[in-house]
Amino acid sequence: MKTDDIIPAQTRIGHVHLKAGDLNRSLAFYCGLPGFEVTTTYGADAAFIAAGGYQHHIELNSWYSKGWAPAPAHAPGLFHGAILYPTRKDTAFIYKRLIQEDYPLTGASDHGVSEALYLNDPDDNDVELYWDRPKTVATKE
């Protein structure tokens, strides 16, 4: 492997959205064992949890999966994992690599505060590759 084929050291996981069959059971696990704190809830079907006062590291929801067993697309499991790249150039590099490998994207979006690419991994888990715009650019008055 060549040095420029290695992912940048500053790359990190930003947040994960997990589908839950039972939101309360998932909250009991994530808040009870690892010690995440609930930062926001959306009715009885979704909650954001985080460590250290961050907005959310994990979102748990049962919008598509309430009462289902783990497995297919509409069951508990990974909604998408997000990988935060340090710069737009790094995200462009992975985008170029995806094109060269003819790897299909399932979407792309400009969220105002970030730009994201979406694809599925070989196990059909959704993955987001993104970078955050600098706060001075992302902030709207």
N, C-alpha and C positions, 0 to 999 in steps of 0.2 A: 504494500500500500504506500502510495506517495504521500508526503507530508501535507500537500494541499487537498488530499482526499479526506483528511481527518476533520471532524466537526470542531468548530471553535470551542476553546475551553470555557468561554463565558456563556455558552448555550445552557439553558436550564429549562426545567418543566415549570410552566406558569400556573396552570390550574387543570383540574380534571372534573368532568361532569359524569356522574355515575347514575345509571338508571337503577332504581330500587323497587323491589316487589312490595316492600313494607318500609315506608319512610321512617317510622318510629324505631323499628328494629335496627335500621342502618344508622340512625342518629345515636342510638344507645351504644352501638359498637364504636363508631368513629369518635364520639365524644367521651365514651367511658374508658376505652382502652388507650388509644394514642393521645387523648386529651385535647382534641380540637374543640373550638368554641363556636357556637351558633352565632353568626353575625346578622343574618336576615332569614325570615321565613316568608313563603308565599302560600298562604292558606295551609291546608293539610297535605299538600302534594309536593312541596319543594322547600329546600333549605340550603343556605350557603354556610359553609363552615371554614374556619381558618385558624392559623396559629399566629401569634405575635401581632394581632391587630390588623393583619392584612385583610383586604375586602373578602376574598375567598380563595382557598386553595382547592377546595372540593365543593361542587354543587351536587346535592343528592335530590333526585326527583322521581316521582312515580307516575308521571304524565302518561307514559306509554306502557308501563309495566306493573301497575298495582295488582298484587295478587298472583302474578306470574312466577313460574320457576325460572332459574337461570337458563339462558341459551340464546335463541334466535334474535332477530332485529328488535322485536317488541317485548323483550324480557329483561330482567335485571342484568346489569353488566356495564361495560364501558360505553358511555355516550360518545365522548371523544377525549383523547388526551391531547394536551396542548404543549407544544415545544416552542419556547420563546428564544428567538435568535437575538444577538446583541445589536445587530445593525440591519438596515435594509439591504446592504450589499451582501451580507451573509444569507439573507432570505432569497435574494436574487440568484446567488450561487446554487442553492439547493433547487430552486426553480429550474435553472439551466440544466442541472444534473437530471432532474425528472424528465425534462423534454428529451435530453440525449438518450435516456434509457427508455423512452416512449412509455413512461409510467403514467397511467391516467389520473387526472385530477377529478375530484367530484365537485369542486367549486373553488371560488376565490372571492374575497370580499374586502372592501375598504370600509372599516368600521369608524373612520374618522380619527380615532385615537391609535389605530393599528391597521396593518394590512395582513391578510391571512390567505394561505393556500390550504385547501382541504383535499384529502385523499384517504383511501382505505389501505390498511396494512394487509399482508397476505392472509391474516385470519379474519379479515373484514371488519376490524376495529377502525372506527373513524379517528383520523389524526389531523390536527391543526398545526401548521408550521407558520409562525408569525414573528413580527417585530413590532415593538412599540415606537410610535413617533415621539420625538422629544416633547416634553410637557409644554414648552412654549409654543409649539406648532399645534399640539392636540387640544389645547385649551381654547374654548370659544367664549367670547365676551357677550 
